[in-house]
Each structure stands twice: as C-alpha cells, then as structure tokens.
Amino acid sequence: SEHYRQLEELRRQQRVEFGERLRDLRESSTPNEPVSANDLEAQLDNISDAGVGAAVAEITSRTLQGIEAALRRLKSGRYGVCTDCGSEIAAARLRALPFAERCRDCQEIADAHGLVLAG
C-alpha cells in the first residue's frame, strides 16, 4: 500500500540520518584539537555541541521508533486509528505525520499532560 511504501522510505531515511547523527556525536565528543584547561569558552562550546548532537540523535531515534510502531500498526490493521480513543486519524494528519499514533484531539490532551509521544 501507499502508506507502507511511505513509511518504509521514511524509515530508511531516518536510519541513515540516525547513523550520521551518531557519527557526528562521536566525532564531536573527541575534539580534533586539544583544549586548554584554562580555555573555558572552548570547553563550553565542546560540551554544548555534544549536548545538541545528543538531543538531535534522541529525536531521530524517537522518530525511528514511531515509524517502526506505525509499520506494526499497519501490519495489524490498526494504522490510522487513534491508540487512545479508537477514532480514525485524519488523512491530512497522516500525510503530515505518517507515524502519528493519536488523533489531533488526543494528541493535544497528551501534550498538555507532558507525555512523551511519537506523534
């Protein structure tokens, strides 16, 4: 189906991006040039870069997990059905976020409660 093809392509792209982010993170955690113990600004820059890289890798990982979950829902016949209320997820939402697991209303409630979500 079209949803399966779209999710598979998105999963492939996210795997590539995740690999790149991890490589970048490893490279940024080992600076090319030694930083003087007295160079606080350079040390803070290195820490900041590593933190941003780790955050991006985490987001990419969560996106990949969301895609994997969407593929499982697709195989089980539950794709496009809100995991909270059971109503159909709007086609426009699925086009924008193909791994969405909640309808817009349930997602807004979950966001208000600070839940960690895949979509």
ABEGO torsion letter per residue (X at the ends): XAAAAAAAAAAAAAAAAAAAAAAAAAAAABBABBBBAABAAAAAAAAAAAAAAAAAAAAAAAAAAAAAAAAAAAAAGABGBBAAAGBBBBAAAAAABAABABBAAAAAAAAAAGBBBAX
